[in-house]
Amino acid sequence: MHSKNSSKYDSPYMIERIVSSLSYLTSGVIGFIWLILGVLTKSSLRPFMKYHIFQSIFLSMGYFLLVIIIEQVSVIINFIPYVRNIFSMITFPFVIPIIFGLSIIQILIYTLLFYLAVTSFMGRYSYIPWISEIIKKNVR
């Protein structure tokens, strides 16, 4: 029973925590499916679910766009003789496998995803500067 002062948004249910966590670990796919199921069953999502689902989808789309932009820039840079060599020397340490076959970039991405999945599973609102603020403003 909820007391008169508690709201329906107090703490997330276990299924909400699980779906939120899986949404991060699947690049937003599980969250997107959950959104579709919500529309089909005409049920509304609680703010905790909306926040984590939309943040996972937003991060995945941002990462996808960033990868495309970086690939296009590197293709252009490869046509410039001296800049190509400098660019290769700068980026090489970040893309070579160092631990368990993972590069520094991959380790950072997996660490972020692990942080987001764990905090959402714990029933907390994870925070990523700038991105979380956008999500909070647009999800209610």
N, C-alpha and C positions, 0 to 999 in steps of 0.2 A: 504494500500500500504506500502510496505517496502521501506525504504530508501536504498541508495546504500551501506551504511556501515552496515546495519543490516543483519543478517543472518537468515536462516530459523530455527535456533535453539534458537531464542531469548526467547520466553516465551511459555510454553506448552499450548495447547488447553485444554478446559474444559474436554473433553472426556478423554484426556491423564491423567489429574489430577484424575478424577474419577476412571479410570481403575487402576492407580498406587495405589491409596488408597485402593481400593477393593482387590488388589493383596496382600497387607499386611494383610488385615483382613480375607482373605480366605486361608492363608498359601501358597500363590503363585498360587492357582488354577485358578483364574480369569486371572492372568498374563500369565499363561501357555496356556490357551484357546486363549487369545489374540495373543500370538506368533503363535499358529497353524493357526488362521485365517489370520494372516499376511503372512504366508507361502502359504496358499491356494489361497489367492488373489494376491500373488506376490508383496506385498507392503513392503517397508522397514520401520522399526520403527525409530523414532527419538531418539537421545541419552537419553533424559529424560525418555522416556518409557523403553528403554533397561535397564538403570541403576536401576530403581525401580523394574521392573519385575524380573531381575536377582538377585537383592539383596533380594527380598522377597523369591524367590525360594531357594537361597543359605542359608538364615537364617532358613527356614523351614527344609531343609535337615540337616543342622547342629544341629538344635534342636532335630530332630528325632534321629539322630545318638547319640547325647549326652544322651538322655533318655535311649536308648538301652544299652549304655555302663554303665550308672549308675545302671540300673536294674541288669545287669550281675555282676557288682562289689558287689552290695548289696546281691545278692544270694550267692556269694562266702563268703562274710563277715559273713553271717548268720550261716555258718558252724563253725566259730571260736568262742568259748564260750565267752571269756572276751572281745574280740574286738567287738563282736556283741552288747554287752551292751553299750560300749563306743560310738559306731557308732549310736546307737539308741538315746542316750542322746544328741549327737551333732546335729543330723538331725531333731529331734522331733520339736523344735521350728519353723523350716522352713516349715514344711509340715502340721501343724495343722491349721485349719481354724481360722482366727482371726477377719476379717472384712467382712461382707456380705457372709460368708461361703468360703472366699478365703484365701489361705495361703500366706505367704510372697513371696514365689517363684512365685505363680500365679499373685500376684499383680505386681511384677517386670516385668513379661513377658507381661501382659496386658498394663502396662504403656509404655513399649518399643513399642509395636504394635500401641498404640494410638499416640505416638510421631511420628512414621514413617508414619502412615496414614495421620495425620494432616499436617505434613511438605510436603508430596507429594501432598496433596490436595491444599496446598498453592502455589504449583509450585516450591518448593525448593528441593534441593538435600540434603537429610538427611545424617547425618554422624554418623557412628559407627566405632570406632577405629579398625583398622586392616581389618575388613570386607569391609568397604566402599573403602578402598585403593585397595583391591584385585579387587573389582567390577570395579572401575574406570580404572584400568590398562587393564582389559580384555574386557570392553564394550566401543565401539566407535561408 
